[in-house]
Amino acid sequence: MSKAIDKRYKNAVQVINKAGGTPVPVTDNTIAILKHIVEEEHLDFIMAFKTKRSQTMEQLKESTGLSEDEINTHVNALAKKGLIMNQSSRSGLMIFRLMPFVNVGVYEYTFMKKLDYNEWEKELAQLYKKLNDESAGRMLANYEAIVNQYLPTMRPIDRTVPYTENFETGDPIDIVIDQEIEVPEEKIISTQNVEEIIQKFDEIAVGHCYCRHFRDLIGESCKQTDLRENCFTFGKSARYTAEQGFARMISKEEALEILKKSEKDGLVHKAYHPNMDFNREEDSICNCCSDCCGQAKNITSNLSNFVAHVDLDLCTGCGTCVEKCYSGAKELNDEGKAETLEERCIGCGICAAFCPEGAISLVEKRRVVRLAPPRSNFER
């Protein structure tokens, strides 16, 4: 491929990087990712989003000089790659939005569909693995600066929705309202029951967990669960993922059945909101394992409304909570009793759900939990 074509792909990578999500470095590898998913004929259309990420049909006609039919040809091809979202606004106006490589875009949409395990998918997974490895190298080289300077101000990416029932007893998990806790001024969506979130939406789609699918493709399959199809999208996100073949529309009843299976495997409910604006309704829910989840393996920030509290008189030191904890927030103390490392607890309630003694409750404590895995996680 000529240097001129390579430059066009490089320019397109830079434009996609401005589309939001997590920016990727402009390297030979990220250029290779774009070459793998997009033909050269679509590059000029991508460049039309250089100054404006979201455009209407009339705006695209002006910025591209193309007819409506020509624009739709590009849109249809790129939407199936997860690079363009084509959905109507609340007023009914069709909006075309350029999507990023990661969080949320090509990576998530490509690997959440039902896989064929063909060479194209495996090659793309290896390209993303190389991207992850390169990112880990940068994290390792700048670990102290990232942890001490960037992490303390990092915006929350997702919101944890807690478990509500102890599996051993069938009793509700105790929720303790601590009147002394200072509640932040920021308005936060109050729905703290994952079933209630499901009930809010008439349009629900389910796709496969992209993190676990990615790990399957690179030969590092999940050790925690065999579940794959349990990633939910709602509203216009559901319409988009279903229309492009990334997911399938389902009923509320089927969604609740999938949630119950996810809970039995100890997967964490994480709600995502448009543009990380927690005052807006959820647009997706992931059910995350600690083995594959990108947020568990990288430096991240989470909005939590609870922290787990252990009743040391009831705790027998069985270690179940330590084993089940997603974020490494549980440990046994010198007396062999479980304790919570509050700075790492995301308030998911998995420990309380699986505790055979019912010794763990959730205390209301709204805060941002910023997590940094140890340096060894980034060593390859």
VOPA-316500 format. One record per residue (C-alpha): residue number from 0; residue in one letter; x, y, z. Coordinates in nm, 3 decimals, decimal comma. Example, Ala and Ser with C-alpha at 12.3 -4.5 7.8 and 13.67 -1.06 7.14 Angstrom:
// residues 2
<0; "A"; <1,230; -0,450; 0,780>>
<1; "S"; <1,367; -0,106; 0,714>>
This chain:
// residues 380
<0; "M"; <0,000; 0,000; 0,000>>
<1; "S"; <0,139; 0,340; -0,100>>
<2; "K"; <0,258; 0,607; 0,143>>
<3; "A"; <-0,020; 0,835; 0,019>>
<4; "I"; <-0,286; 0,580; 0,113>>
<5; "D"; <-0,117; 0,519; 0,449>>
<6; "K"; <-0,132; 0,894; 0,516>>
<7; "R"; <-0,504; 0,897; 0,438>>
<8; "Y"; <-0,563; 0,618; 0,688>>
<9; "K"; <-0,348; 0,800; 0,944>>
<10; "N"; <-0,554; 1,117; 0,900>>
<11; "A"; <-0,874; 0,915; 0,941>>
<12; "V"; <-0,742; 0,760; 1,265>>
<13; "Q"; <-0,683; 1,111; 1,400>>
<14; "V"; <-1,041; 1,213; 1,315>>
<15; "I"; <-1,185; 0,900; 1,478>>
<16; "N"; <-0,978; 0,978; 1,788>>
<17; "K"; <-1,170; 1,305; 1,822>>
<18; "A"; <-1,502; 1,119; 1,828>>
<19; "G"; <-1,485; 1,062; 2,204>>
<20; "G"; <-1,426; 0,740; 2,393>>
<21; "T"; <-1,069; 0,651; 2,483>>
<22; "P"; <-0,821; 0,801; 2,233>>
<23; "V"; <-0,570; 0,557; 2,086>>
<24; "P"; <-0,216; 0,642; 1,980>>
<25; "V"; <-0,165; 0,696; 1,608>>
<26; "T"; <0,070; 0,408; 1,533>>
<27; "D"; <0,123; 0,152; 1,261>>
<28; "N"; <-0,099; -0,079; 1,465>>
<29; "T"; <-0,397; 0,156; 1,493>>
<30; "I"; <-0,365; 0,233; 1,122>>
<31; "A"; <-0,368; -0,143; 1,065>>
<32; "I"; <-0,690; -0,171; 1,270>>
<33; "L"; <-0,861; 0,087; 1,049>>
<34; "K"; <-0,732; -0,082; 0,733>>
<35; "H"; <-0,871; -0,410; 0,862>>
<36; "I"; <-1,224; -0,279; 0,909>>
<37; "V"; <-1,263; 0,001; 0,654>>
<38; "E"; <-1,203; 0,009; 0,278>>
<39; "E"; <-1,024; 0,307; 0,128>>
<40; "E"; <-1,340; 0,426; -0,045>>
<41; "H"; <-1,490; 0,531; 0,292>>
<42; "L"; <-1,197; 0,743; 0,416>>
<43; "D"; <-1,312; 1,073; 0,267>>
<44; "F"; <-1,653; 1,024; 0,429>>
<45; "I"; <-1,488; 0,972; 0,769>>
<46; "M"; <-1,286; 1,291; 0,717>>
<47; "A"; <-1,613; 1,483; 0,681>>
<48; "F"; <-1,654; 1,444; 1,060>>
<49; "K"; <-1,326; 1,626; 1,129>>
<50; "T"; <-1,486; 1,935; 1,278>>
<51; "K"; <-1,826; 1,799; 1,384>>
<52; "R"; <-1,874; 1,454; 1,535>>
<53; "S"; <-2,255; 1,446; 1,492>>
<54; "Q"; <-2,432; 1,567; 1,177>>
<55; "T"; <-2,773; 1,562; 1,017>>
<56; "M"; <-2,830; 1,449; 0,658>>
<57; "E"; <-2,839; 1,809; 0,540>>
<58; "Q"; <-2,512; 1,886; 0,718>>
<59; "L"; <-2,348; 1,578; 0,568>>
<60; "K"; <-2,461; 1,679; 0,220>>
<61; "E"; <-2,283; 2,010; 0,272>>
<62; "S"; <-1,968; 1,868; 0,435>>
<63; "T"; <-1,926; 1,580; 0,185>>
<64; "G"; <-2,078; 1,715; -0,136>>
<65; "L"; <-2,251; 1,377; -0,177>>
<66; "S"; <-2,611; 1,288; -0,253>>
<67; "E"; <-2,839; 1,133; 0,006>>
<68; "D"; <-2,809; 0,790; -0,159>>
<69; "E"; <-2,428; 0,813; -0,162>>
<70; "I"; <-2,423; 0,917; 0,205>>
<71; "N"; <-2,649; 0,626; 0,301>>
<72; "T"; <-2,417; 0,385; 0,119>>
<73; "H"; <-2,124; 0,499; 0,334>>
<74; "V"; <-2,336; 0,508; 0,650>>
<75; "N"; <-2,471; 0,157; 0,602>>
<76; "A"; <-2,122; 0,015; 0,552>>
<77; "L"; <-1,962; 0,198; 0,846>>
<78; "A"; <-2,253; 0,139; 1,085>>
<79; "K"; <-2,200; -0,235; 1,050>>
<80; "K"; <-1,840; -0,180; 1,164>>
<81; "G"; <-1,947; 0,018; 1,471>>
<82; "L"; <-1,797; 0,340; 1,331>>
<83; "I"; <-2,121; 0,530; 1,263>>
<84; "M"; <-2,431; 0,544; 1,481>>
<85; "N"; <-2,739; 0,634; 1,279>>
<86; "Q"; <-3,034; 0,694; 1,510>>
<87; "S"; <-3,304; 0,958; 1,547>>
<88; "S"; <-3,296; 1,225; 1,816>>
<89; "R"; <-3,590; 1,272; 2,053>>
<90; "S"; <-3,741; 1,514; 1,802>>
<91; "G"; <-3,726; 1,248; 1,531>>
<92; "L"; <-3,436; 1,402; 1,340>>
<93; "M"; <-3,188; 1,144; 1,209>>
<94; "I"; <-2,840; 1,202; 1,350>>
<95; "F"; <-2,521; 1,045; 1,215>>
<96; "R"; <-2,244; 1,022; 1,474>>
<97; "L"; <-1,886; 0,909; 1,429>>
<98; "M"; <-1,785; 0,648; 1,690>>
<99; "P"; <-1,437; 0,588; 1,842>>
<100; "F"; <-1,213; 0,281; 1,833>>
<101; "V"; <-1,270; 0,208; 2,203>>
<102; "N"; <-1,528; 0,303; 2,469>>
<103; "V"; <-1,778; 0,282; 2,306>>
<104; "G"; <-1,728; 0,204; 1,940>>
<105; "V"; <-1,559; -0,042; 1,708>>
<106; "Y"; <-1,412; -0,267; 1,977>>
<107; "E"; <-1,732; -0,308; 2,177>>
<108; "Y"; <-1,974; -0,342; 1,886>>
<109; "T"; <-1,756; -0,579; 1,682>>
<110; "F"; <-1,695; -0,823; 1,964>>
<111; "M"; <-2,047; -0,813; 2,114>>
<112; "K"; <-2,205; -0,980; 1,812>>
<113; "K"; <-2,227; -1,357; 1,770>>
<114; "L"; <-1,884; -1,467; 1,653>>
<115; "D"; <-1,798; -1,695; 1,366>>
<116; "Y"; <-1,443; -1,741; 1,500>>
<117; "N"; <-1,314; -1,679; 1,148>>
<118; "E"; <-0,973; -1,546; 1,049>>
<119; "W"; <-1,097; -1,188; 1,006>>
<120; "E"; <-1,223; -1,179; 1,367>>
<121; "K"; <-0,908; -1,346; 1,503>>
<122; "E"; <-0,682; -1,105; 1,315>>
<123; "L"; <-0,875; -0,804; 1,446>>
<124; "A"; <-0,855; -0,943; 1,800>>
<125; "Q"; <-0,477; -0,976; 1,767>>
<126; "L"; <-0,454; -0,615; 1,649>>
<127; "Y"; <-0,651; -0,502; 1,954>>
<128; "K"; <-0,435; -0,723; 2,176>>
<129; "K"; <-0,130; -0,542; 2,041>>
<130; "L"; <-0,307; -0,211; 2,113>>
<131; "N"; <-0,366; -0,329; 2,473>>
<132; "D"; <-0,004; -0,439; 2,507>>
<133; "E"; <0,119; -0,103; 2,384>>
<134; "S"; <-0,113; 0,072; 2,627>>
<135; "A"; <0,014; -0,146; 2,913>>
<136; "G"; <0,370; -0,049; 2,824>>
<137; "R"; <0,284; 0,321; 2,845>>
<138; "M"; <0,098; 0,265; 3,173>>
<139; "L"; <0,400; 0,087; 3,320>>
<140; "A"; <0,642; 0,356; 3,207>>
<141; "N"; <0,426; 0,632; 3,357>>
<142; "Y"; <0,262; 0,438; 3,640>>
<143; "E"; <0,345; 0,671; 3,929>>
<144; "A"; <0,243; 0,986; 3,744>>
<145; "I"; <-0,084; 0,831; 3,626>>
<146; "V"; <-0,176; 0,702; 3,972>>
<147; "N"; <-0,077; 1,015; 4,160>>
<148; "Q"; <-0,178; 1,288; 3,916>>
<149; "Y"; <-0,433; 1,160; 3,661>>
<150; "L"; <-0,631; 0,905; 3,865>>
<151; "P"; <-0,739; 1,142; 4,150>>
<152; "T"; <-0,932; 1,360; 3,904>>
<153; "M"; <-1,052; 1,089; 3,664>>
<154; "R"; <-1,424; 1,109; 3,582>>
<155; "P"; <-1,630; 0,798; 3,663>>
<156; "I"; <-1,689; 0,579; 3,360>>
<157; "D"; <-1,969; 0,359; 3,491>>
<158; "R"; <-2,206; 0,319; 3,785>>
<159; "T"; <-2,232; 0,007; 3,999>>
<160; "V"; <-2,581; -0,134; 4,059>>
<161; "P"; <-2,580; -0,356; 4,369>>
<162; "Y"; <-2,714; -0,704; 4,436>>
<163; "T"; <-3,023; -0,698; 4,657>>
<164; "E"; <-3,064; -1,055; 4,786>>
<165; "N"; <-2,856; -1,307; 4,982>>
<166; "F"; <-2,849; -1,631; 4,781>>
<167; "E"; <-2,798; -1,853; 5,086>>
<168; "T"; <-3,096; -1,727; 5,286>>
<169; "G"; <-3,313; -1,563; 5,022>>
<170; "D"; <-3,338; -1,257; 5,247>>
<171; "P"; <-3,290; -0,901; 5,122>>
<172; "I"; <-2,941; -0,763; 5,179>>
<173; "D"; <-2,947; -0,509; 5,460>>
<174; "I"; <-2,912; -0,152; 5,335>>
<175; "V"; <-2,791; 0,082; 5,609>>
<176; "I"; <-2,862; 0,453; 5,573>>
<177; "D"; <-2,581; 0,637; 5,748>>
<178; "Q"; <-2,719; 0,978; 5,840>>
<179; "E"; <-2,369; 1,116; 5,902>>
<180; "I"; <-2,255; 1,060; 5,546>>
<181; "E"; <-2,231; 1,378; 5,345>>
<182; "V"; <-2,426; 1,339; 5,021>>
<183; "P"; <-2,263; 1,514; 4,724>>
<184; "E"; <-2,446; 1,797; 4,552>>
<185; "E"; <-2,434; 1,622; 4,214>>
<186; "K"; <-2,772; 1,474; 4,123>>
<187; "I"; <-2,742; 1,101; 4,070>>
<188; "I"; <-2,990; 0,863; 3,910>>
<189; "S"; <-3,165; 0,702; 4,206>>
<190; "T"; <-3,248; 0,362; 4,060>>
<191; "Q"; <-3,036; 0,116; 4,256>>
<192; "N"; <-3,210; -0,206; 4,157>>
<193; "V"; <-3,107; -0,366; 3,830>>
<194; "E"; <-3,452; -0,519; 3,778>>
<195; "E"; <-3,612; -0,175; 3,808>>
<196; "I"; <-3,377; -0,044; 3,540>>
<197; "I"; <-3,486; -0,325; 3,306>>
<198; "Q"; <-3,852; -0,249; 3,374>>
<199; "K"; <-3,805; 0,116; 3,269>>
<200; "F"; <-3,737; 0,029; 2,905>>
<201; "D"; <-3,962; -0,106; 2,630>>
<202; "E"; <-3,672; -0,149; 2,388>>
<203; "I"; <-3,404; -0,389; 2,516>>
<204; "A"; <-3,136; -0,567; 2,317>>
<205; "V"; <-2,885; -0,825; 2,437>>
<206; "G"; <-2,543; -0,884; 2,287>>
<207; "H"; <-2,243; -1,085; 2,392>>
<208; "C"; <-1,985; -0,962; 2,643>>
<209; "Y"; <-1,721; -0,805; 2,420>>
<210; "C"; <-1,449; -0,846; 2,683>>
<211; "R"; <-1,504; -1,222; 2,713>>
<212; "H"; <-1,546; -1,263; 2,336>>
<213; "F"; <-1,218; -1,080; 2,281>>
<214; "R"; <-1,045; -1,309; 2,529>>
<215; "D"; <-1,195; -1,612; 2,353>>
<216; "L"; <-1,051; -1,498; 2,022>>
<217; "I"; <-0,698; -1,455; 2,160>>
<218; "G"; <-0,708; -1,792; 2,336>>
<219; "E"; <-0,746; -1,663; 2,693>>
<220; "S"; <-1,105; -1,760; 2,773>>
<221; "C"; <-1,280; -1,657; 3,093>>
<222; "K"; <-1,226; -1,871; 3,402>>
<223; "Q"; <-1,516; -1,723; 3,601>>
<224; "T"; <-1,816; -1,783; 3,377>>
<225; "D"; <-1,931; -1,958; 3,060>>
<226; "L"; <-2,194; -1,689; 3,000>>
<227; "R"; <-2,143; -1,468; 2,698>>
<228; "E"; <-2,476; -1,319; 2,587>>
<229; "N"; <-2,551; -1,082; 2,875>>
<230; "C"; <-2,463; -0,728; 2,763>>
<231; "F"; <-2,774; -0,505; 2,746>>
<232; "T"; <-2,849; -0,190; 2,551>>
<233; "F"; <-3,163; 0,024; 2,583>>
<234; "G"; <-3,367; 0,265; 2,374>>
<235; "K"; <-3,195; 0,399; 2,065>>
<236; "S"; <-2,877; 0,209; 2,155>>
<237; "A"; <-3,085; -0,110; 2,151>>
<238; "R"; <-3,230; -0,019; 1,812>>
<239; "Y"; <-2,884; 0,051; 1,673>>
<240; "T"; <-2,717; -0,265; 1,802>>
<241; "A"; <-3,006; -0,482; 1,682>>
<242; "E"; <-3,029; -0,317; 1,338>>
<243; "Q"; <-2,656; -0,366; 1,277>>
<244; "G"; <-2,652; -0,729; 1,395>>
<245; "F"; <-2,449; -0,664; 1,711>>
<246; "A"; <-2,735; -0,772; 1,938>>
<247; "R"; <-3,094; -0,899; 1,931>>
<248; "M"; <-3,412; -0,747; 2,069>>
<249; "I"; <-3,556; -0,931; 2,370>>
<250; "S"; <-3,843; -0,903; 2,615>>
<251; "K"; <-3,814; -0,776; 2,971>>
<252; "E"; <-3,881; -1,130; 3,090>>
<253; "E"; <-3,586; -1,274; 2,899>>
<254; "A"; <-3,363; -0,988; 3,018>>
<255; "L"; <-3,449; -1,067; 3,379>>
<256; "E"; <-3,375; -1,437; 3,324>>
<257; "I"; <-3,032; -1,349; 3,184>>
<258; "L"; <-2,966; -1,121; 3,482>>
<259; "K"; <-3,043; -1,403; 3,726>>
<260; "K"; <-2,798; -1,634; 3,548>>
<261; "S"; <-2,535; -1,358; 3,559>>
<262; "E"; <-2,586; -1,312; 3,930>>
<263; "K"; <-2,543; -1,683; 4,000>>
<264; "D"; <-2,197; -1,654; 3,844>>
<265; "G"; <-2,115; -1,349; 4,057>>
<266; "L"; <-2,100; -1,095; 3,773>>
<267; "V"; <-2,107; -0,723; 3,859>>
<268; "H"; <-2,393; -0,506; 3,726>>
<269; "K"; <-2,249; -0,190; 3,573>>
<270; "A"; <-2,474; 0,080; 3,428>>
<271; "Y"; <-2,352; 0,316; 3,158>>
<272; "H"; <-2,503; 0,656; 3,081>>
<273; "P"; <-2,474; 0,868; 2,763>>
<274; "N"; <-2,148; 1,066; 2,767>>
<275; "M"; <-2,094; 0,953; 3,130>>
<276; "D"; <-2,373; 1,191; 3,236>>
<277; "F"; <-2,528; 1,016; 3,537>>
<278; "N"; <-2,826; 1,250; 3,538>>
<279; "R"; <-2,944; 1,089; 3,212>>
<280; "E"; <-3,112; 0,751; 3,178>>
<281; "E"; <-2,898; 0,442; 3,138>>
<282; "D"; <-2,823; 0,333; 2,781>>
<283; "S"; <-2,658; 0,000; 2,865>>
<284; "I"; <-2,577; -0,249; 3,140>>
<285; "C"; <-2,279; -0,482; 3,143>>
<286; "N"; <-2,248; -0,788; 3,366>>
<287; "C"; <-1,878; -0,799; 3,438>>
<288; "C"; <-1,635; -1,064; 3,557>>
<289; "S"; <-1,307; -0,980; 3,727>>
<290; "D"; <-1,125; -1,216; 3,492>>
<291; "C"; <-1,185; -1,036; 3,160>>
<292; "C"; <-1,346; -0,697; 3,227>>
<293; "G"; <-1,142; -0,411; 3,084>>
<294; "Q"; <-1,237; -0,192; 3,381>>
<295; "A"; <-1,103; -0,453; 3,625>>
<296; "K"; <-0,770; -0,478; 3,446>>
<297; "N"; <-0,699; -0,110; 3,385>>
<298; "I"; <-0,685; 0,216; 3,577>>
<299; "T"; <-1,047; 0,322; 3,604>>
<300; "S"; <-1,304; 0,527; 3,793>>
<301; "N"; <-1,647; 0,414; 3,910>>
<302; "L"; <-1,950; 0,583; 4,063>>
<303; "S"; <-2,073; 0,390; 4,366>>
<304; "N"; <-2,359; 0,445; 4,608>>
<305; "F"; <-2,268; 0,186; 4,870>>
<306; "V"; <-1,981; 0,031; 5,062>>
<307; "A"; <-1,984; -0,321; 5,210>>
<308; "H"; <-1,973; -0,358; 5,589>>
<309; "V"; <-1,880; -0,684; 5,765>>
<310; "D"; <-2,036; -0,780; 6,099>>
<311; "L"; <-1,732; -0,935; 6,267>>
<312; "D"; <-1,951; -1,113; 6,523>>
<313; "L"; <-2,126; -1,306; 6,244>>
<314; "C"; <-1,826; -1,356; 6,015>>
<315; "T"; <-1,671; -1,706; 6,030>>
<316; "G"; <-1,375; -1,624; 5,809>>
<317; "C"; <-1,478; -1,867; 5,534>>
<318; "G"; <-1,316; -1,643; 5,267>>
<319; "T"; <-1,611; -1,657; 5,025>>
<320; "C"; <-1,625; -1,279; 5,001>>
<321; "V"; <-1,252; -1,257; 4,933>>
<322; "E"; <-1,290; -1,508; 4,649>>
<323; "K"; <-1,596; -1,338; 4,496>>
<324; "C"; <-1,486; -0,973; 4,525>>
<325; "Y"; <-1,454; -0,803; 4,185>>
<326; "S"; <-1,220; -0,521; 4,288>>
<327; "G"; <-0,991; -0,681; 4,549>>
<328; "A"; <-1,165; -0,496; 4,832>>
<329; "K"; <-1,190; -0,790; 5,072>>
<330; "E"; <-0,920; -0,951; 5,285>>
<331; "L"; <-0,897; -1,162; 5,602>>
<332; "N"; <-0,744; -0,983; 5,900>>
<333; "D"; <-0,506; -1,125; 6,162>>
<334; "E"; <-0,803; -1,282; 6,343>>
<335; "G"; <-0,916; -1,455; 6,026>>
<336; "K"; <-1,219; -1,227; 5,985>>
<337; "A"; <-1,319; -1,053; 5,663>>
<338; "E"; <-1,260; -0,682; 5,632>>
<339; "T"; <-1,344; -0,430; 5,361>>
<340; "L"; <-1,080; -0,208; 5,201>>
<341; "E"; <-1,320; 0,082; 5,161>>
<342; "E"; <-1,107; 0,267; 4,907>>
<343; "R"; <-1,141; -0,029; 4,669>>
<344; "C"; <-1,503; -0,128; 4,738>>
<345; "I"; <-1,740; -0,043; 4,450>>
<346; "G"; <-2,050; -0,140; 4,650>>
<347; "C"; <-2,166; -0,414; 4,411>>
<348; "G"; <-2,295; -0,633; 4,696>>
<349; "I"; <-2,161; -0,959; 4,554>>
<350; "C"; <-1,991; -1,032; 4,885>>
<351; "A"; <-2,321; -0,982; 5,069>>
<352; "A"; <-2,512; -1,195; 4,818>>
<353; "F"; <-2,279; -1,493; 4,855>>
<354; "C"; <-2,199; -1,468; 5,229>>
<355; "P"; <-2,330; -1,792; 5,385>>
<356; "E"; <-2,367; -1,625; 5,727>>
<357; "G"; <-2,544; -1,310; 5,609>>
<358; "A"; <-2,267; -1,116; 5,780>>
<359; "I"; <-2,234; -0,839; 5,520>>
<360; "S"; <-2,458; -0,538; 5,471>>
<361; "L"; <-2,438; -0,237; 5,239>>
<362; "V"; <-2,397; 0,109; 5,383>>
<363; "E"; <-2,516; 0,400; 5,169>>
<364; "K"; <-2,211; 0,603; 5,077>>
<365; "R"; <-2,214; 0,788; 4,748>>
<366; "R"; <-1,865; 0,841; 4,616>>
<367; "V"; <-1,629; 0,795; 4,324>>
<368; "V"; <-1,406; 0,490; 4,356>>
<369; "R"; <-1,081; 0,522; 4,161>>
<370; "L"; <-0,896; 0,195; 4,111>>
<371; "A"; <-0,540; 0,129; 4,004>>
<372; "P"; <-0,431; -0,232; 3,954>>
<373; "P"; <-0,078; -0,312; 4,073>>
<374; "R"; <0,214; -0,238; 3,842>>
<375; "S"; <0,250; -0,611; 3,778>>
<376; "N"; <-0,079; -0,606; 3,583>>
<377; "F"; <0,092; -0,398; 3,314>>
<378; "E"; <0,404; -0,608; 3,292>>
<379; "R"; <0,407; -0,838; 2,992>>
